[in-house]
Amino acid sequence: MTAVNDTVLRFGDVVYAIDTTPKALRNWLQRGQVKLASPKPEEGWREFSYVDVAILALTRSIVDFGVRVEDASNLAHTILTYMQGEAWTTLKNVPPTAISIFWVNKAVLLARDGEAWNLMIWNRWEEFPEDFPPAIIIIPEHTLRAALTRAMEIAGEIEHASKE
């Protein structure tokens, strides 16, 4: 199985994996609104890693709540780094599905405080924190698992469930 940081996916694959439109993703990339782990090539087609898919999937999920793309990208990086550590984008020999495993039974609560965003990781088996007024609740496990599963199907690493 391919590691999370191996570059294997093309633009159209990522569009499908994160369930967006080509125009939206192209705009984000051309305007420099998202920070990705894989470097942009000086020429030729851009290739994406599973890490990029994770970043873009969370970014898209947050953007769906009306958050600016740049803010959503920064929040996606913060969320992923919070649970998986600073070096999560350079992990070796870790399958893409491992990215979503960190998030089982957890949610991210986001609340706007002026220009800043407050972020809290909530264990879903605990009572909802009354002192935190969330504007947005994100379930990273679902978002990441769906996007990474679609990406792995495209890469031929797993078979689509309907082919049984």
Residue pairs with C-beta under 8 A, 6 or more apart in sequence:
1 95
1 96
1 157
2 8
2 50
2 95
2 96
2 155
2 157
3 91
3 92
3 93
3 94
3 95
4 49
4 50
4 51
4 54
4 89
4 91
4 94
4 95
4 96
4 98
4 99
5 37
5 49
5 50
5 51
5 89
5 90
5 91
5 92
6 49
6 50
7 38
7 47
7 48
7 49
8 47
8 48
8 49
8 50
8 155
9 17
9 47
9 48
9 49
9 50
9 52
9 53
9 151
9 154
9 155
10 45
10 46
10 47
10 48
11 22
11 25
11 26
11 45
11 46
11 48
12 22
13 48
13 151
13 154
13 155
14 25
14 48
14 52
14 53
14 56
14 151
15 21
15 22
15 25
16 150
16 154
17 53
17 56
17 57
17 147
17 148
17 150
17 151
17 154
18 25
18 53
18 56
18 57
18 60
18 147
19 60
19 146
19 147
19 150
20 56
20 60
24 60
25 56
27 33
28 34
28 56
28 59
28 69
28 73
29 46
31 69
33 69
33 70
33 73
34 55
34 56
34 59
34 69
34 70
34 73
35 55
35 73
35 74
35 77
36 48
36 51
36 52
36 55
36 56
37 49
37 51
37 52
37 55
37 89
38 46
38 47
38 48
38 49
38 51
38 52
40 46
41 47
48 56
50 96
50 99
50 148
50 151
50 152
51 88
51 89
51 99
53 96
53 147
53 148
53 151
54 76
54 80
54 96
54 99
54 144
54 147
54 148
55 73
55 76
55 77
55 80
56 76
56 147
57 143
57 144
57 146
57 147
57 148
58 72
58 75
58 76
58 79
58 80
58 138
58 140
58 143
58 144
59 69
59 72
59 73
59 75
59 76
60 72
61 138
61 143
62 71
62 72
62 75
62 76
62 110
62 136
62 138
63 69
63 72
65 135
65 136
67 75
67 136
71 117
75 110
75 117
75 119
78 119
79 108
79 119
79 138
79 140
80 88
80 99
80 140
81 88
82 119
82 121
83 102
83 103
83 106
83 121
83 140
84 99
84 102
88 99
91 98
96 148
96 151
96 152
96 157
97 145
97 148
97 149
97 152
99 144
99 148
100 140
100 141
100 144
100 145
100 148
103 139
103 140
103 141
103 144
104 141
105 123
105 124
105 125
105 141
106 121
106 122
106 123
106 124
106 140
106 141
107 121
107 122
107 124
107 137
107 138
107 139
107 140
108 119
108 120
108 121
108 122
108 137
108 138
108 139
108 140
109 119
109 120
109 121
109 122
109 129
109 132
109 134
109 136
109 137
110 117
110 118
110 119
110 134
110 135
110 136
110 137
110 138
111 117
111 118
111 132
111 133
111 134
111 135
111 136
112 118
112 135
118 132
120 129
120 132
120 134
122 128
122 129
149 158
152 158
153 159
153 160
